[in-house]
């Protein structure tokens, strides 16, 4: 079956990248025997090489942050030797590399097989380990794989490693039956003549340099992207590893920030609200602007102690979603915190503890929970005693504090209300020596209990 002229553009992402600085493009050029054939008036290998050098030279002059490298396949062994590992990095990455690539192309004579899949796999080792670079591959070949490799399998492998293959496939007179071979790789384009080939090469190089951007719209209860100032993480969908962390921001015009990301195979997005919100299996389009929307209407919970003075120990509150035991957050009193709109159970860590069930938070107005300022009980034992404090409410006793062995003056901050202290001397350890003291505690006041 005769081989036809094809151009593959594989857009690849570096492993972990945030805001790209340097752009690197690796040229993988087919040097197999069929590249010695003519395409219209020129030999295929010479036509591709001349166009590449011209475009690389032009691109380096207009964009100094672009680096090019050259890998060739099928050029070191004759076709009869059937070497399916015939590929080599001829020119490593460097700036202003067009002259080095030109010299390398002049000394290469096409002659061997077409190990496309193996060359692509090896090309991943050609990029410097630089997490700030934007990496791309351009593969130019005049035919399909001749060494039994399957680029579709390679595409799945790269996707699992957070590298996405999205090729532009450009062919000259490719039969419909051969086009199906490339369905798993990307979009196919036919090229009629060598002049059109030059235009396509120019276009795909520019697309290889396009940056992929993302805008995350955090929607309020009215479906408007007004929620902001919350942390969010982009995770790899396959490994679940966190790749990027951002604090969501809206600009002066009310537009969420544009983030520059690499189009990995799949992302998961976690917005770190209370509780967190996820959006899984997100695919970004290389060189395109993708908008991602999540519903995160939030309400404010304001915790206040009425009339508190600085002499009291800070109070905290455990926040849980209604019907769950999981602690979402521990919030300080006299503070305000946002949570997703919904119903919550509150456990206020006073003595005794105060519980508020089914507290509803809405986008507006904010919900305020008040508790009174505590009072102080001071116990003054005359001897070593064992003592326990109970809160009395509706003729029910609730144990709130166990003093164990008490032999000196001890003070405790507790909520206003009626209390009973049950104690007995430690000496003798007889139940009939048990005593009880009933007293009332008021806010901002100290109650003395002599024992």
KARAUR-V173180 format. One line per field, one symbol per residue. burial: # if it has 24 or more other ideal C-beta (glycine too) atoms within 12 Angstrom, else .. Layout:
burial: ???
This chain:
burial: ..###############..#.###############..#....##########.##..##..#..############.#...##.######.#...##.###.##..#.###############.##.....###############.#.##.##..##.############.#...#..##..##.##.#..#..##.###.#################....#.##.#.######.....##.#.#.......##.#####################..######..#.#.############..#...#..#######......##.#.##..######.#########.#.#..#.#.#...#.#.#########.#...########.......##.#..#...###############............#.#.#.#...#.#.#
